[in-house]
Amino acid sequence: MRASAKYKSLLHFVLYCVLACLLPALSQAESFGQDKPGVVVKNTEIRLQNNHYMLSADMEYRLSAKAKEALQNGVPLFWDIHIKTLQHREYFWDKTLANTAIRYRIQYHALLNMYRVRHEGNGELYNFSTLSAALALMSTLRDFDLMDKRFIVSGQHYAVGIKVTLDRDALPLPLRPVAYTNRQWYLSSDWTLWPLIQ
C-alpha cells in the first residue's frame, strides 16, 4: 500500500513538472510564432559532475520595438536569470533549497557604435557590434553549479526552475510608468520547471 502511494506521489510530481514546463512553453511558442516580444527558456540539461548538479540552458530574447528604441537611445536594460531548486512535498508547499539570479546589463554606446554587456555578478564586460551577438551571450548558460549532491535526499523529488525577467524598476524614472502600462515592455518569461533526476 505504501509503495502504491509513493508511486502515485512520483507520478503526480512528474506530471506537475511536465505541465509546468509545457504550458509556459506552449504559450511562448504561440506568441513567438506571431512575432510577439518576450523570452523563452529552452534546451535545458541538468547533469551530475564531481558530486555537483550542473545546469546548462539556452534562452531566446526577442525584444520589442520600444525596447530596441530605448537601447538605441542609450538606455541600459537589466535582465535577471532566476534559478531555483525545489523539493516537492506532499502536504506542504514545495521547499526552495537554492535560489539565485544572474544579472546582465546591456547598453548601446553610440560613440563606439557597439553594444556592451556587463555581467553584474563578476563585473566582466563584453563588446559586440550587433544586438543579436550581444543577446546571444545572454542567451547561453553553461555548467552553472546548482547544488551539491549531498543536499539531495534519496527517494525525494526535486525540480529546477528558470525564469528570465526584465527589471523595469531599473529603467530611468520617466520611462517606468510607460513600462508598466505598455505591453511592449512585458518581456519576462514564465517559470519553467524540469525534474532533477538523482
C-alpha positions as CSV (number, residue, x, y, z in Angstrom):
1,M,0.0,0.0,0.0
2,R,2.8,2.4,0.9
3,A,4.6,1.6,-2.4
4,S,1.5,2.4,-4.3
5,A,1.2,5.8,-2.5
6,K,4.8,6.5,-3.3
7,Y,4.3,5.6,-6.9
8,K,1.2,7.9,-7.1
9,S,3.2,10.7,-5.5
10,L,6.1,10.3,-8.0
11,L,3.6,10.2,-10.9
12,H,1.9,13.4,-9.6
13,F,5.2,15.1,-9.3
14,V,6.4,14.1,-12.8
15,L,3.0,15.3,-14.3
16,Y,3.4,18.6,-12.3
17,C,6.8,19.2,-13.8
18,V,5.7,18.3,-17.3
19,L,2.7,20.6,-17.2
20,A,4.7,23.4,-15.6
21,C,7.2,23.1,-18.4
22,L,4.8,22.6,-21.3
23,L,2.2,25.2,-20.5
24,P,4.5,28.3,-20.5
25,A,6.5,26.8,-23.4
26,L,3.3,26.4,-25.5
27,S,2.0,29.9,-24.8
28,Q,5.5,31.3,-25.5
29,A,5.7,29.2,-28.7
30,E,2.3,30.6,-29.8
31,S,3.5,34.1,-29.1
32,F,6.8,33.7,-30.8
33,G,5.0,32.3,-33.8
34,Q,3.2,35.6,-34.1
35,D,6.5,37.5,-33.7
36,K,5.5,38.8,-30.2
37,P,8.3,40.0,-27.9
38,G,9.4,38.0,-24.9
39,V,11.9,35.5,-23.6
40,V,11.6,31.7,-23.8
41,V,13.9,29.2,-22.0
42,K,14.7,26.0,-24.0
43,N,17.2,23.2,-24.4
44,T,17.8,22.7,-20.7
45,E,20.2,20.0,-19.4
46,I,21.0,19.0,-15.8
47,R,23.9,16.7,-15.1
48,L,25.9,15.4,-12.2
49,Q,29.6,16.3,-12.3
50,N,32.0,15.8,-9.4
51,N,29.0,15.4,-7.0
52,H,27.6,18.7,-8.1
53,Y,24.4,19.2,-10.2
54,M,25.3,21.4,-13.2
55,L,22.7,23.3,-15.3
56,S,23.0,24.3,-18.9
57,A,20.3,26.1,-20.8
58,D,19.6,28.2,-23.9
59,M,17.3,31.2,-23.9
60,E,15.8,33.3,-26.7
61,Y,15.4,37.0,-26.3
62,R,13.0,38.8,-28.7
63,L,13.0,42.5,-27.9
64,S,10.0,44.7,-28.7
65,A,10.3,47.8,-30.9
66,K,10.1,50.0,-27.8
67,A,12.9,48.1,-26.0
68,K,15.1,48.4,-29.1
69,E,14.4,52.1,-29.4
70,A,15.3,52.6,-25.8
71,L,18.5,50.7,-26.3
72,Q,19.4,52.8,-29.3
73,N,18.9,55.9,-27.2
74,G,21.4,54.7,-24.7
75,V,19.0,53.3,-22.0
76,P,20.5,50.3,-20.3
77,L,18.3,47.2,-19.9
78,F,18.8,44.9,-16.9
79,W,17.9,41.2,-17.2
80,D,17.8,38.7,-14.4
81,I,18.0,34.9,-14.9
82,H,16.4,33.4,-11.8
83,I,17.3,29.8,-11.0
84,K,15.8,27.9,-8.1
85,T,15.9,24.3,-6.9
86,L,12.7,22.9,-5.3
87,Q,12.0,19.9,-3.2
88,H,8.5,18.5,-3.7
89,R,6.5,17.9,-0.5
90,E,3.2,16.1,-0.4
91,Y,1.5,18.0,2.4
92,F,3.2,21.4,2.3
93,W,4.3,23.9,-0.4
94,D,7.4,22.9,-2.3
95,K,10.5,23.8,-0.4
96,T,13.1,26.1,-2.0
97,L,16.5,24.7,-1.5
98,A,18.5,27.1,-3.6
99,N,17.5,30.4,-5.1
100,T,19.9,32.6,-7.1
101,A,20.0,35.0,-10.0
102,I,22.4,36.0,-12.8
103,R,22.1,39.7,-13.7
104,Y,23.1,41.2,-17.0
105,R,23.1,44.8,-18.2
106,I,23.0,45.5,-21.9
107,Q,23.6,49.0,-23.3
108,Y,24.3,50.6,-26.6
109,H,27.1,53.1,-26.9
110,A,26.5,55.4,-29.9
111,L,30.0,56.9,-29.9
112,L,31.6,53.5,-30.1
113,N,28.8,52.1,-32.3
114,M,28.7,48.9,-30.2
115,Y,26.6,47.0,-27.6
116,R,28.1,46.4,-24.2
117,V,27.0,43.5,-22.0
118,R,28.1,43.5,-18.4
119,H,27.8,40.5,-16.0
120,E,26.8,42.3,-12.9
121,G,27.9,39.4,-10.6
122,N,31.6,39.4,-11.6
123,G,31.9,42.7,-13.5
124,E,33.0,41.1,-16.8
125,L,32.4,43.3,-19.8
126,Y,31.8,42.1,-23.4
127,N,31.6,44.3,-26.5
128,F,29.6,43.4,-29.7
129,S,29.0,45.1,-33.0
130,T,25.4,43.8,-33.3
131,L,22.4,43.4,-31.0
132,S,22.0,39.8,-32.0
133,A,25.5,39.0,-30.9
134,A,25.0,40.7,-27.6
135,L,21.8,38.9,-26.9
136,A,23.5,35.6,-27.9
137,L,25.9,36.0,-24.9
138,M,23.0,36.4,-22.5
139,S,21.1,33.5,-24.1
140,T,23.7,30.8,-23.2
141,L,24.1,29.4,-19.7
142,R,26.7,26.6,-19.4
143,D,27.7,24.5,-16.4
144,F,26.0,26.6,-13.7
145,D,26.6,25.0,-10.3
146,L,23.1,24.3,-8.9
147,M,24.0,22.5,-5.7
148,D,26.0,19.7,-4.0
149,K,24.6,16.2,-4.3
150,R,24.8,15.7,-0.5
151,F,21.8,18.0,-0.1
152,I,19.7,15.7,-2.2
153,V,17.8,13.0,-0.2
154,S,17.3,9.7,-1.9
155,G,13.6,9.0,-2.6
156,Q,12.6,12.6,-2.6
157,H,11.5,14.5,-5.7
158,Y,13.2,17.7,-6.9
159,A,12.9,20.2,-9.7
160,V,14.8,23.1,-11.1
161,G,13.1,26.3,-12.2
162,I,14.2,29.1,-14.5
163,K,12.7,32.4,-15.2
164,V,14.1,35.4,-17.1
165,T,12.9,38.9,-16.1
166,L,13.4,42.4,-17.4
167,D,13.9,44.7,-14.4
168,R,11.5,47.5,-15.2
169,D,12.4,49.2,-11.9
170,A,15.9,49.7,-13.2
171,L,14.7,51.8,-16.1
172,P,15.1,55.6,-15.9
173,L,12.3,57.2,-13.8
174,P,10.5,58.9,-16.7
175,L,10.3,55.6,-18.6
176,R,8.9,53.4,-15.7
177,P,5.2,54.4,-15.9
178,V,5.2,53.6,-19.6
179,A,7.0,50.3,-19.0
180,Y,4.2,49.2,-16.6
181,T,1.4,50.2,-18.9
182,N,2.7,49.3,-22.3
183,R,2.6,45.6,-23.3
184,Q,5.8,46.1,-25.4
185,W,7.7,46.2,-22.0
186,Y,6.2,42.9,-20.8
187,L,9.2,40.9,-21.9
188,S,9.8,38.5,-18.9
189,S,9.4,34.7,-19.3
190,D,7.2,32.5,-17.1
191,W,8.7,29.9,-14.7
192,T,9.7,26.7,-16.5
193,L,10.4,23.6,-14.4
194,W,12.5,20.5,-15.1
195,P,12.8,17.4,-12.8
196,L,16.2,16.9,-11.2
197,I,17.0,13.2,-11.8
198,Q,19.0,11.7,-9.0
